[in-house]
């Protein structure tokens, strides 16, 4: 470790009093490259703010400090703390943080490129495309090249997938062939077309004087390597990077190009919270920091100011089994704590009931709803819980992923059911008819009018003339709608299953990687068994106009707080008094789509770690043993799950086990659930000869 730079008496102040020894060492470090490995809850923001204040206090020009964060809010929070500290450093430093260049990588890039546009052949008036604009331009190029047209005979990726592939190539600095092989294998046959598409997309952006988000980083990096690069480098004496574990290869190359020898570089992050590889972020940046900047100092912050010792024991046990990591063991700064619970549930419904019961218990004990959070791997994992919360009038907000009923594929299925329930629902009719190949808005409107003229009887569609592309599917569609209009002896789940089965091939035609979407629709079918009628199901799933599933919790209540439902990714950086991690079963945690390599499994382990370490005082992890499965060949309508592979013996030892219900019945479907009668066969036999 480098020697700690002493403060001159004029700049010495009590702002360091709240720092522990390692935080202070990081704050007062010299000018050599520094990596601060800040474990969960160890005061990362506080440390960065103090370091900026220290640099200014010892004489650094604030205008020559660059602070790179991943959100503008994070930068604002840090510099607000710097201002607070500056009030104690004297008039010279008061308000100095306002001159620090700060922001996200992309926002800083835009500012620098505007000033040096001509050095890169850019028009100074260039504009920046957002994600939607970029997709539209990609689609225009795709159409102009004839990619994906029926004449091509082969399915071509949709515009959003094309943009994802392009972005991966740019940010990960990987050739297209490698990206397709490792990340988009279903698109490998489209490699030639994608290459032509990306060329056309690049040419179109150049001709229109526009950059997309990826170009901002690409051109910034090019600027630093150009003859003008030295002028840019000389603008900054210190470069501080927050959340370094979330940087991609291109961003790390930008940092290196800014300070090639590492002088003045401070990177802060936690390899145990590297969970964004799907955005091209790589944990290698933080693991290989010393290789990139030889002679770098590494300071590890392990004193956790958030969680209790029992909660941290879970996190430490999880990360101890990672294949590759930086050694650290978090220790609690406060005493006491309750042993976390590992709860086995029969199924998702019982899981939802148990979690809701505990949430309400904590609320009665004085833990506000807003200080409690339910975390999950994928947004659709909360579907059953959302319905249970709505049934019991528990208000909530949901973060991460599309809202369940906002997703296009969910709206499609619900529209099929709505049209069957009410054939005069023109909105549902137009959406449903538009799903069929060859039927455009004009034809859909005419068919909807025909249905209304026929008094809502789907019989009027029998033999209806439709465009050639729709003729093959039309008879099956009419049969489906006629069937859905009649009462079902098998109940509502059979109706939902019929609609889902019809829609599945259309879903596969409309979307790349349709399996997760089809999984969402299975959730709706599973929910259907809990409702007496289709009208009741539709009323619970949607409002007028269709909005979010959290609306099922009722209208906003001014005197209430709201339970937080969140994907684990969206909860990163947050903390709650009570945390419930649901669906801790293999296939969900880890996701069955992220188990192709040890690196992917390690990231899934880190994701579970992030979820558990959001808890301050109370942690519960639930494992439903049974999950809904599509009926096939008369088999049982449910499958059986295994607890997450991350719940090893050493991890389980940190929990108090609990059973939410009759778990034996869930694991043994032939058992007599709830029966307490013991039959004595000897007594029954004795009755044959006894009076």
C-alpha positions as CSV (number, residue, x, y, z in Angstrom):
1,X,0.0,0.0,0.0
2,X,1.2,3.5,-0.9
3,X,2.1,5.8,1.9
4,X,-0.8,7.9,3.1
5,X,-0.5,11.5,1.9
6,X,-0.5,13.8,5.0
7,X,-2.8,16.7,5.1
8,X,-1.4,20.2,5.7
9,X,-2.7,21.9,8.8
10,X,-4.7,24.4,6.8
11,X,-6.7,21.6,5.2
12,X,-7.0,19.3,8.2
13,X,-10.6,18.9,9.3
14,X,-12.8,16.5,11.3
15,X,-14.5,15.1,8.2
16,X,-12.3,12.0,8.5
17,X,-13.7,11.2,12.0
18,X,-16.5,9.1,10.6
19,X,-14.2,6.9,8.5
20,X,-12.7,3.6,9.5
21,X,-9.1,2.8,9.0
22,X,-9.4,1.3,5.5
23,X,-11.7,4.0,4.3
24,X,-9.3,6.7,5.5
25,X,-6.4,4.9,3.7
26,X,-8.4,4.9,0.5
27,X,-9.4,8.6,0.9
28,X,-5.9,9.8,1.6
29,X,-4.1,7.6,-0.9
30,X,-1.5,9.3,-3.1
31,X,-1.5,9.6,-6.9
32,X,-0.7,6.0,-7.9
33,X,-3.4,3.8,-9.4
34,X,-5.9,2.7,-6.7
35,X,-8.6,0.1,-6.7
36,X,-11.0,0.2,-3.8
37,X,-12.8,-3.2,-3.5
38,X,-15.9,-2.0,-1.6
39,X,-18.0,-4.9,-0.3
40,X,-21.8,-4.5,0.0
41,X,-22.7,-1.9,2.5
42,X,-19.2,-0.8,3.3
43,X,-19.6,2.9,2.5
44,X,-18.6,3.2,-1.1
45,X,-20.3,6.5,-1.8
46,X,-19.0,8.0,1.4
47,X,-15.4,7.0,0.5
48,X,-15.6,8.4,-3.0
49,X,-17.0,11.7,-1.7
50,X,-14.3,12.0,0.9
51,X,-11.6,11.2,-1.7
52,X,-12.8,14.0,-4.0
53,X,-12.9,16.4,-1.0
54,X,-9.4,15.3,0.0
55,X,-8.0,15.9,-3.5
56,X,-9.5,19.4,-3.6
57,X,-8.4,20.0,0.0
58,X,-4.8,19.2,-0.8
59,X,-4.8,21.6,-3.8
60,X,-6.1,19.7,-6.8
61,X,-8.0,21.9,-9.3
62,X,-11.7,20.7,-9.3
63,X,-12.0,21.4,-13.0
64,X,-9.2,18.8,-13.6
65,X,-11.1,16.0,-11.8
66,X,-13.3,13.6,-13.8
67,X,-15.9,11.6,-11.9
68,X,-17.5,8.8,-13.9
69,X,-20.6,7.1,-12.5
70,X,-23.4,4.9,-13.9
71,X,-26.2,7.2,-13.0
72,X,-26.5,11.0,-12.8
73,X,-28.1,10.6,-9.5
74,X,-25.1,8.8,-8.1
75,X,-22.8,11.7,-9.2
76,X,-25.1,14.3,-7.7
77,X,-25.3,12.4,-4.4
78,X,-21.5,12.1,-4.2
79,X,-20.8,15.8,-5.0
80,X,-23.5,16.9,-2.6
81,X,-21.5,15.1,0.1
82,X,-18.4,16.8,-1.2
83,X,-20.0,20.2,-0.8
84,X,-21.0,19.3,2.8
85,X,-17.4,18.4,3.5
86,X,-16.2,21.5,1.7
87,X,-17.9,23.7,4.2
88,X,-15.3,22.6,6.7
89,X,-12.3,23.1,4.4
90,X,-12.4,26.8,4.2
91,X,-13.5,29.4,1.6
92,X,-11.2,28.2,-1.2
93,X,-12.9,24.8,-1.4
94,X,-16.5,25.8,-0.6
95,X,-18.7,25.0,-3.7
96,X,-15.7,23.6,-5.6
97,X,-17.5,20.4,-6.5
98,X,-19.5,22.4,-9.0
99,X,-16.4,22.6,-11.2
100,X,-15.8,18.8,-11.2
101,X,-16.6,17.2,-14.6
102,X,-18.9,14.4,-13.6
103,X,-21.6,12.2,-15.1
104,X,-22.1,8.9,-16.9
105,X,-19.6,7.6,-19.4
106,X,-22.1,8.5,-22.2
107,X,-22.9,12.0,-21.0
108,X,-19.3,12.9,-20.5
109,X,-18.5,11.5,-23.9
110,X,-21.1,13.6,-25.6
111,X,-19.7,16.8,-24.0
112,X,-16.1,16.0,-25.1
113,X,-17.1,14.9,-28.6
114,X,-19.0,18.2,-29.1
115,X,-15.8,20.1,-28.3
116,X,-13.6,17.9,-30.5
117,X,-16.1,16.9,-33.3
118,X,-14.0,18.2,-36.2
119,X,-11.0,16.2,-35.0
120,X,-12.9,13.1,-35.8
121,X,-14.7,14.2,-38.9
122,X,-18.0,14.7,-37.1
123,X,-20.3,17.5,-37.8
124,X,-20.5,19.7,-34.7
125,X,-24.3,19.6,-35.0
126,X,-24.5,15.9,-34.6
127,X,-27.5,14.5,-32.7
128,X,-27.7,11.4,-30.5
129,X,-30.2,8.6,-31.2
130,X,-32.0,7.0,-28.2
131,X,-32.7,3.3,-28.1
132,X,-36.0,3.6,-29.9
133,X,-34.6,5.8,-32.6
134,X,-31.7,3.4,-33.1
135,X,-34.0,0.5,-33.5
136,X,-36.1,2.3,-36.0
137,X,-33.1,3.2,-38.1
138,X,-31.8,-0.4,-37.9
139,X,-35.2,-1.5,-39.0
140,X,-35.2,0.9,-42.0
141,X,-31.8,-0.5,-43.1
142,X,-33.1,-4.0,-42.6
143,X,-36.1,-3.3,-44.8
144,X,-34.1,-1.6,-47.5
145,X,-31.7,-4.6,-47.7
146,X,-34.6,-7.0,-48.0
147,X,-33.5,-8.9,-44.9
148,X,-36.2,-11.0,-43.4
149,X,-38.5,-10.8,-46.4
150,X,-40.6,-13.9,-47.3
151,X,-38.6,-14.2,-50.5
152,X,-35.4,-14.8,-48.4
153,X,-36.8,-18.1,-47.1
154,X,-35.1,-17.7,-43.7
155,X,-36.1,-16.0,-40.5
156,X,-34.0,-12.9,-39.8
157,X,-33.5,-11.4,-36.3
158,X,-35.9,-8.5,-35.4
159,X,-34.6,-5.0,-35.1
160,X,-34.1,-5.1,-31.3
161,X,-32.1,-8.3,-31.5
162,X,-30.0,-6.8,-34.4
163,X,-29.2,-3.7,-32.2
164,X,-28.3,-5.9,-29.3
165,X,-25.8,-7.9,-31.4
166,X,-24.3,-4.7,-32.8
167,X,-24.0,-3.2,-29.3
168,X,-22.3,-6.3,-28.0
169,X,-19.7,-6.2,-30.8
170,X,-18.9,-2.5,-30.1
171,X,-18.9,-2.6,-26.3
172,X,-17.2,-6.0,-25.7
173,X,-14.8,-5.4,-28.6
174,X,-15.7,-8.9,-30.0
175,X,-15.9,-9.9,-33.6
176,X,-19.5,-10.6,-34.9
177,X,-18.7,-14.3,-35.3
178,X,-17.7,-14.6,-31.7
179,X,-20.7,-12.7,-30.4
180,X,-23.1,-14.9,-32.4
181,X,-21.4,-18.1,-31.2
182,X,-21.4,-17.2,-27.5
183,X,-24.4,-14.9,-27.0
184,X,-26.8,-15.3,-30.0
185,X,-26.3,-18.8,-31.3
186,X,-29.8,-18.9,-32.9
187,X,-28.6,-16.0,-35.2
188,X,-25.5,-17.7,-36.5
189,X,-27.0,-18.4,-39.9
190,X,-27.7,-14.7,-40.3
191,X,-24.1,-13.6,-39.9
192,X,-23.6,-12.5,-43.5
193,X,-26.9,-10.5,-43.5
194,X,-26.0,-8.9,-40.1
195,X,-22.6,-7.8,-41.4
196,X,-24.3,-6.1,-44.4
197,X,-26.9,-4.6,-42.1
198,X,-24.4,-3.1,-39.7
199,X,-22.4,-1.6,-42.6
200,X,-25.6,0.0,-43.9
201,X,-26.6,1.2,-40.4
202,X,-23.2,2.7,-39.9
203,X,-23.3,4.5,-43.2
204,X,-26.8,5.8,-42.5
205,X,-25.7,7.3,-39.2
206,X,-22.8,9.0,-40.9
207,X,-24.9,10.4,-43.6
208,X,-27.5,11.7,-41.2
209,X,-24.9,13.1,-38.7
210,X,-26.2,11.0,-35.8
211,X,-24.5,8.9,-33.2
212,X,-26.1,6.2,-31.1
213,X,-25.2,5.4,-27.5
214,X,-22.5,2.9,-28.5
215,X,-20.9,5.5,-30.8
216,X,-20.5,7.9,-28.0
217,X,-18.0,5.5,-26.3
218,X,-16.5,4.4,-29.6
219,X,-15.7,7.9,-30.8
220,X,-14.5,9.0,-27.3
221,X,-12.0,6.1,-27.4
222,X,-11.0,7.0,-31.0
223,X,-10.5,10.6,-29.9
224,X,-8.1,9.6,-27.2
225,X,-6.1,7.6,-29.7
226,X,-6.1,10.4,-32.3
227,X,-3.5,13.2,-32.6
228,X,-5.9,15.3,-30.4
229,X,-5.9,12.7,-27.6
230,X,-3.0,14.3,-25.7
231,X,-5.0,17.5,-25.4
232,X,-7.9,15.6,-23.9
233,X,-5.7,13.7,-21.5
234,X,-4.1,16.9,-20.3
235,X,-7.5,18.1,-19.2
236,X,-7.6,15.7,-16.2
237,X,-5.2,15.0,-13.4
238,X,-7.6,12.6,-11.6
239,X,-10.1,10.1,-13.0
240,X,-12.4,8.4,-10.5
241,X,-14.7,5.6,-11.7
242,X,-17.6,4.3,-9.6
243,X,-19.1,0.8,-10.0
244,X,-16.0,-0.4,-11.9
245,X,-17.2,-3.9,-11.9
246,X,-20.0,-2.8,-14.3
247,X,-17.7,-1.4,-16.9
248,X,-17.3,-3.1,-20.3
249,X,-14.1,-3.6,-22.2
250,X,-14.5,-0.4,-24.2
251,X,-15.1,1.7,-21.0
252,X,-12.0,0.2,-19.4
253,X,-10.0,1.0,-22.5
254,X,-11.2,4.6,-22.3
255,X,-10.0,4.9,-18.7
256,X,-6.6,3.4,-19.7
257,X,-6.3,5.8,-22.6
258,X,-7.1,8.8,-20.3
259,X,-4.4,7.8,-17.8
260,X,-2.1,5.3,-19.6
261,X,0.2,4.8,-16.6
262,X,-2.6,4.8,-14.1
263,X,-1.5,8.0,-12.3
264,X,-4.6,9.7,-10.8
265,X,-6.9,6.7,-11.4
266,X,-9.2,5.6,-8.6
267,X,-11.6,2.8,-9.4
268,X,-14.2,1.7,-6.9
269,X,-16.3,-1.4,-7.1
270,X,-17.1,-4.9,-5.9
271,X,-16.4,-8.1,-8.0
272,X,-19.1,-9.8,-5.9
273,X,-21.7,-7.5,-7.4
274,X,-20.7,-7.9,-11.1
275,X,-24.1,-8.9,-12.5
276,X,-24.5,-7.1,-15.8
277,X,-22.7,-9.2,-18.4
278,X,-25.8,-9.1,-20.5
279,X,-24.9,-5.4,-21.0
280,X,-21.4,-6.4,-22.0
281,X,-20.0,-5.6,-18.6
282,X,-17.1,-7.8,-17.5
283,X,-15.9,-8.7,-14.1
284,X,-12.4,-9.1,-15.6
285,X,-11.9,-5.4,-15.4
286,X,-11.9,-5.4,-11.6
287,X,-10.2,-8.8,-11.3
288,X,-7.3,-7.8,-13.7
289,X,-6.9,-4.2,-12.5
290,X,-3.3,-4.7,-11.4
291,X,-2.4,-6.2,-14.7
292,X,-3.7,-3.2,-16.5
293,X,-2.1,-0.8,-14.1
294,X,1.1,-2.3,-12.7
295,X,2.0,-1.2,-9.2
296,X,-1.6,-0.4,-8.4
297,X,-2.7,-0.4,-4.7
298,X,-5.7,-2.4,-3.7
299,X,-7.7,-1.5,-0.6
300,X,-10.5,-3.8,0.5
301,X,-13.4,-2.4,2.5
302,X,-14.9,-5.2,4.6
303,X,-16.7,-3.4,7.5
304,X,-20.4,-3.5,6.6
305,X,-22.5,-0.7,8.0
306,X,-25.8,-2.1,6.6
307,X,-26.5,-5.7,7.6
308,X,-26.4,-7.8,10.8
309,X,-23.9,-10.6,11.3
310,X,-26.4,-13.4,10.5
311,X,-27.3,-11.8,7.1
312,X,-23.6,-11.2,6.3
313,X,-22.9,-14.9,7.1
314,X,-25.1,-15.9,4.2
315,X,-23.3,-13.6,1.8
316,X,-19.9,-14.7,2.9
317,X,-20.8,-18.3,2.6
318,X,-22.2,-17.8,-0.9
319,X,-19.1,-16.0,-2.2
320,X,-16.7,-18.4,-0.5
321,X,-17.8,-21.0,-3.2
322,X,-17.2,-18.7,-6.2
323,X,-14.7,-20.0,-8.7
324,X,-12.8,-16.7,-9.0
325,X,-13.1,-13.7,-6.7
326,X,-11.2,-11.2,-4.6
327,X,-10.8,-12.4,-1.1
328,X,-12.9,-10.5,1.5
329,X,-15.0,-11.4,4.5
330,X,-17.7,-8.8,5.4
331,X,-18.0,-8.0,9.1
332,X,-21.0,-6.2,10.7
333,X,-20.5,-2.8,12.3
334,X,-23.5,-3.4,14.6
335,X,-24.3,-6.2,17.0
336,X,-27.3,-8.6,17.1
337,X,-29.5,-9.9,14.4
338,X,-32.0,-12.6,13.6
339,X,-31.0,-15.8,11.8
340,X,-32.3,-15.7,8.2
341,X,-35.1,-18.1,7.2
342,X,-35.0,-20.7,4.5
343,X,-38.6,-21.5,3.8
344,X,-39.8,-24.5,1.8
345,X,-43.2,-24.1,0.2
346,X,-45.5,-26.5,-1.6
347,X,-46.0,-24.3,-4.6
348,X,-46.0,-20.7,-5.8
349,X,-49.4,-20.0,-4.3
350,X,-48.3,-21.1,-0.8
351,X,-45.1,-19.0,-1.3
352,X,-47.2,-16.0,-2.2
353,X,-49.4,-16.5,0.9
354,X,-46.4,-17.0,3.2
355,X,-44.6,-13.9,2.0
356,X,-47.7,-11.8,2.2
357,X,-48.3,-13.0,5.8
358,X,-44.7,-12.2,6.8
359,X,-44.9,-8.7,5.2
360,X,-48.0,-7.9,7.1
361,X,-46.5,-9.2,10.4
362,X,-43.4,-7.0,9.9
363,X,-45.7,-4.1,9.2
364,X,-47.6,-4.6,12.5
365,X,-44.2,-4.9,14.2
366,X,-43.3,-1.4,13.0
367,X,-41.4,-2.1,9.7
368,X,-43.1,0.1,7.1
369,X,-44.0,-1.5,3.8
370,X,-41.6,0.7,1.9
371,X,-38.7,-0.7,4.0
372,X,-39.6,-4.2,2.9
373,X,-38.8,-5.7,-0.5
374,X,-39.5,-9.0,-2.4
375,X,-36.8,-9.8,-4.9
376,X,-36.8,-12.2,-7.8
377,X,-34.7,-13.3,-10.7
378,X,-37.2,-12.5,-13.5
379,X,-40.2,-10.1,-13.5
380,X,-42.7,-12.9,-14.2
381,X,-41.7,-14.7,-11.0
382,X,-43.8,-12.2,-9.1
383,X,-47.1,-12.9,-10.9
384,X,-48.7,-15.1,-8.3
385,X,-47.5,-12.8,-5.5
386,X,-49.0,-9.7,-7.3
387,X,-52.4,-11.4,-7.4
388,X,-52.2,-12.4,-3.7
389,X,-51.2,-8.8,-2.7
390,X,-54.1,-7.4,-4.8
391,X,-56.6,-9.9,-3.2
392,X,-55.5,-8.7,0.3
393,X,-55.4,-5.0,-0.6
394,X,-51.6,-4.6,0.0
395,X,-50.3,-1.7,-2.1
396,X,-47.0,-2.3,-3.9
397,X,-44.8,-0.9,-6.7
398,X,-42.8,-3.0,-9.0
399,X,-39.4,-2.3,-10.5
400,X,-37.5,-4.2,-13.3
401,X,-38.7,-5.6,-16.5
402,X,-41.9,-4.9,-18.3
403,X,-45.0,-4.7,-16.2
404,X,-46.7,-8.1,-16.6
405,X,-49.8,-7.0,-18.5
406,X,-47.9,-4.3,-20.5
407,X,-45.9,-7.0,-22.2
408,X,-47.1,-7.4,-25.8
409,X,-47.4,-11.2,-25.6
410,X,-49.4,-11.0,-22.4
411,X,-51.7,-8.4,-24.0
412,X,-52.2,-10.7,-27.0
413,X,-53.4,-13.7,-24.8
414,X,-55.6,-11.5,-22.7
415,X,-57.1,-10.0,-25.8
416,X,-58.1,-13.5,-27.0
417,X,-59.9,-14.1,-23.7
418,X,-61.5,-10.6,-23.8
419,X,-62.8,-11.1,-27.3
420,X,-64.3,-14.5,-26.3
421,X,-65.9,-12.9,-23.2
422,X,-67.2,-9.9,-25.1
423,X,-67.3,-10.2,-28.9
424,X,-68.3,-6.5,-29.2
425,X,-64.9,-5.5,-27.7
426,X,-63.5,-3.8,-30.8
427,X,-60.1,-3.1,-29.3
428,X,-59.6,-6.7,-28.4
429,X,-60.9,-7.8,-31.9
430,X,-58.5,-5.5,-33.8
431,X,-55.5,-6.7,-31.7
432,X,-56.4,-10.4,-32.0
433,X,-57.1,-10.2,-35.8
434,X,-53.9,-8.3,-36.3
435,X,-51.9,-11.3,-34.9
436,X,-52.9,-13.5,-37.9
437,X,-50.6,-13.5,-40.9
438,X,-51.7,-11.4,-43.8
439,X,-54.4,-9.5,-41.9
440,X,-53.8,-5.8,-41.8
441,X,-55.7,-3.0,-40.0
442,X,-58.3,-2.5,-42.8
443,X,-59.1,-6.2,-43.0
444,X,-59.2,-6.5,-39.2
445,X,-61.7,-3.6,-39.0
446,X,-63.9,-5.2,-41.6
447,X,-63.9,-8.6,-39.8
448,X,-64.7,-6.9,-36.5
449,X,-67.6,-5.1,-38.1
450,X,-68.9,-8.4,-39.5
451,X,-68.8,-9.9,-36.0
452,X,-70.8,-7.1,-34.5
453,X,-73.3,-7.3,-37.3
454,X,-73.7,-11.0,-36.5
455,X,-74.6,-10.1,-32.9
456,X,-71.3,-11.3,-31.6
457,X,-71.8,-14.9,-32.9
458,X,-68.4,-16.3,-34.1
459,X,-70.4,-18.5,-36.5
460,X,-70.5,-15.5,-38.9
461,X,-66.7,-16.0,-39.4
462,X,-67.1,-19.5,-40.7
463,X,-66.1,-19.6,-44.3
464,X,-65.2,-15.9,-44.3
465,X,-63.0,-14.7,-47.1
466,X,-59.6,-13.7,-45.8
467,X,-56.2,-12.9,-47.4
468,X,-54.3,-15.8,-48.7
469,X,-51.6,-15.7,-46.0
470,X,-54.3,-16.2,-43.3
471,X,-56.3,-19.0,-45.0
472,X,-54.3,-21.8,-43.4
473,X,-54.8,-20.6,-39.8
474,X,-58.2,-19.1,-40.2
475,X,-60.4,-22.3,-39.6
476,X,-58.4,-23.1,-36.5
477,X,-58.8,-19.5,-35.2
478,X,-62.6,-19.6,-35.8
479,X,-62.8,-23.0,-34.1
480,X,-60.9,-21.6,-31.1
481,X,-63.2,-18.6,-30.7
482,X,-66.3,-20.7,-31.0
483,X,-65.0,-23.0,-28.4
484,X,-64.0,-20.2,-26.0
485,X,-67.5,-18.7,-26.3
486,X,-69.0,-21.9,-24.9
487,X,-68.9,-23.0,-21.2
488,X,-66.1,-25.5,-20.5
489,X,-66.7,-28.7,-18.6
490,X,-63.0,-28.7,-17.7
491,X,-63.1,-25.2,-16.2
492,X,-61.3,-21.9,-16.9
493,X,-57.8,-23.4,-17.1
494,X,-58.8,-25.4,-20.2
495,X,-60.0,-22.2,-21.9
496,X,-56.7,-20.5,-21.2
497,X,-54.7,-23.5,-22.3
498,X,-56.6,-23.6,-25.6
499,X,-55.9,-19.9,-26.2
500,X,-52.3,-20.3,-25.2
501,X,-51.8,-23.3,-27.5
502,X,-53.2,-21.5,-30.5
503,X,-51.1,-18.4,-29.8
504,X,-47.8,-20.2,-29.2
505,X,-46.9,-20.6,-33.0
506,X,-47.8,-17.0,-33.6
507,X,-45.5,-15.9,-30.7
508,X,-42.7,-17.9,-32.2
509,X,-43.2,-16.2,-35.5
510,X,-43.3,-12.7,-34.0
511,X,-40.4,-12.8,-31.5
512,X,-36.8,-13.9,-31.3
513,X,-36.2,-16.2,-28.3
514,X,-40.0,-16.7,-27.6
515,X,-39.5,-19.3,-24.8
516,X,-39.5,-16.8,-21.9
517,X,-42.6,-15.2,-23.3
518,X,-44.4,-18.5,-23.5
519,X,-43.3,-19.1,-20.0
520,X,-45.1,-15.9,-19.0
521,X,-48.3,-17.3,-20.6
522,X,-48.0,-20.5,-18.7
523,X,-48.2,-18.4,-15.5
524,X,-51.5,-17.0,-16.6
525,X,-52.8,-20.5,-17.2
526,X,-51.6,-21.5,-13.7
527,X,-53.4,-18.5,-12.2
528,X,-56.6,-19.4,-14.0
529,X,-57.3,-22.3,-11.6
530,X,-57.7,-19.9,-8.7
531,X,-60.6,-17.9,-10.4
532,X,-64.2,-19.1,-10.7
533,X,-64.9,-17.3,-14.0
534,X,-63.1,-15.8,-16.9
535,X,-64.7,-12.4,-16.2
536,X,-63.1,-12.5,-12.7
537,X,-59.7,-13.5,-14.1
538,X,-59.8,-10.6,-16.6
539,X,-61.0,-8.2,-14.0
540,X,-58.1,-9.1,-11.7
541,X,-55.5,-9.0,-14.5
542,X,-56.4,-5.7,-16.0
543,X,-57.9,-2.3,-15.3
544,X,-59.6,0.1,-17.7
545,X,-57.5,1.1,-19.6
546,X,-55.1,-1.9,-19.3
547,X,-52.3,-0.9,-17.0
548,X,-50.1,-2.7,-14.5
549,X,-50.6,-5.8,-12.4
550,X,-49.7,-3.7,-9.3
551,X,-53.0,-1.8,-9.9
552,X,-54.6,-4.9,-8.6
553,X,-53.5,-3.7,-5.2
554,X,-56.1,-1.0,-5.4
555,X,-55.9,2.8,-5.8
556,X,-53.1,4.8,-4.2
557,X,-53.6,5.4,-0.5
558,X,-52.2,8.7,0.7
559,X,-51.7,7.3,4.2
560,X,-49.9,4.1,3.2
561,X,-46.5,3.2,2.1
562,X,-45.9,0.6,-0.6
563,X,-44.2,-2.8,-0.6
564,X,-41.4,-2.9,-3.1
565,X,-41.3,-5.7,-5.7
566,X,-38.1,-5.8,-7.7
567,X,-35.9,-7.9,-10.0
568,X,-32.6,-8.4,-8.3
569,X,-30.8,-6.4,-11.0
570,X,-33.0,-3.4,-10.3
571,X,-32.5,-3.7,-6.6
572,X,-28.7,-3.4,-6.8
573,X,-27.4,-0.5,-4.7
574,X,-30.6,-0.4,-2.5
575,X,-31.2,-1.6,1.0
576,X,-34.3,-2.6,3.0
577,X,-35.0,-3.6,6.6
578,X,-36.7,-6.9,5.5
579,X,-35.9,-8.8,2.2
580,X,-37.7,-11.8,0.8
581,X,-35.9,-13.6,-2.0
582,X,-38.5,-15.9,-3.8
583,X,-38.2,-18.7,-6.3
584,X,-34.8,-19.9,-5.0
585,X,-35.0,-23.1,-7.1
586,X,-32.7,-24.4,-9.8
587,X,-33.9,-23.0,-13.1
588,X,-34.8,-19.7,-11.6
589,X,-31.8,-19.0,-9.3
590,X,-29.7,-19.7,-11.3
591,X,-31.7,-19.1,-14.4
592,X,-31.7,-22.1,-16.7
593,X,-30.7,-19.8,-19.5
594,X,-27.5,-18.8,-17.7
595,X,-25.9,-22.1,-16.9
596,X,-23.8,-22.6,-20.0
597,X,-20.4,-22.0,-18.4
598,X,-18.7,-21.6,-15.1
599,X,-18.5,-17.8,-15.7
600,X,-22.3,-17.6,-16.1
601,X,-23.0,-19.7,-13.0
602,X,-20.6,-17.5,-11.0
603,X,-22.5,-14.4,-12.2
604,X,-25.8,-16.0,-11.1
605,X,-24.2,-16.7,-7.7
606,X,-23.2,-13.1,-7.5
607,X,-26.8,-12.1,-8.3
608,X,-28.1,-14.2,-5.4
609,X,-25.5,-12.6,-3.2
610,X,-26.7,-9.2,-4.2
611,X,-30.2,-10.1,-3.3
612,X,-29.4,-11.4,0.1
613,X,-27.1,-8.5,1.0
614,X,-29.9,-5.9,0.4
615,X,-31.3,-6.9,3.8
616,X,-30.4,-4.9,6.9
617,X,-32.2,-6.9,9.6
618,X,-34.4,-9.6,8.3
619,X,-33.8,-12.0,5.4
620,X,-36.0,-14.9,4.1
621,X,-35.4,-17.1,1.1
622,X,-38.3,-19.2,-0.2
623,X,-38.1,-22.4,-2.3
624,X,-41.4,-23.6,-3.9
625,X,-41.2,-27.4,-4.5
626,X,-43.9,-27.5,-7.1
627,X,-44.4,-25.4,-10.2
628,X,-47.0,-25.3,-12.9
629,X,-46.2,-27.4,-16.0
630,X,-48.1,-27.6,-19.3
631,X,-50.4,-30.7,-19.4
632,X,-49.2,-33.3,-21.8
633,X,-50.4,-36.8,-22.4
634,X,-52.5,-36.9,-19.2
635,X,-49.5,-36.2,-17.0
636,X,-49.7,-34.3,-13.8
637,X,-50.2,-30.5,-14.3
638,X,-47.3,-29.7,-12.0
639,X,-43.6,-30.3,-12.0
640,X,-41.2,-30.5,-9.1
641,X,-38.2,-28.2,-8.5
642,X,-34.9,-28.7,-6.7
643,X,-33.6,-26.0,-4.3
644,X,-31.0,-23.7,-5.9
645,X,-27.6,-25.3,-6.3
646,X,-26.3,-22.3,-4.4
647,X,-28.0,-23.5,-1.3
648,X,-25.2,-25.8,-0.4
649,X,-24.7,-27.3,3.1
650,X,-22.4,-24.5,4.2
651,X,-24.9,-21.9,3.0
652,X,-27.9,-23.7,4.5
653,X,-26.1,-23.8,7.8
654,X,-26.5,-20.0,8.0
655,X,-30.3,-20.3,7.8
656,X,-33.1,-21.4,10.1
657,X,-35.1,-23.9,8.1
658,X,-38.9,-23.6,8.0
659,X,-41.8,-25.3,6.2
660,X,-44.6,-23.1,5.0
661,X,-47.1,-26.0,4.8
662,X,-47.5,-29.7,4.1
663,X,-44.3,-30.0,2.2
664,X,-44.4,-33.8,2.4
665,X,-47.6,-33.8,0.3
666,X,-45.9,-31.6,-2.3
667,X,-42.9,-34.0,-2.7
668,X,-45.1,-37.1,-2.6
669,X,-48.3,-36.6,-4.6
670,X,-49.7,-40.0,-3.5
671,X,-49.6,-39.0,0.2
672,X,-52.8,-38.1,2.0
673,X,-52.3,-34.5,2.7
674,X,-53.7,-33.3,5.9
675,X,-54.9,-36.8,7.0
676,X,-54.3,-37.7,10.7
677,X,-56.2,-41.0,10.7
678,X,-54.1,-44.1,11.3
679,X,-55.5,-47.4,9.9
680,X,-54.6,-50.6,11.8
681,X,-54.8,-53.5,9.3
682,X,-54.7,-56.0,12.1
683,X,-57.8,-54.6,13.7
684,X,-59.6,-54.7,10.3
685,X,-58.7,-58.3,9.8
686,X,-59.7,-59.3,13.4
687,X,-63.2,-58.1,12.6
688,X,-63.5,-61.1,10.2
689,X,-63.9,-63.5,13.1
690,X,-64.6,-61.3,16.1
691,X,-68.1,-60.6,17.3
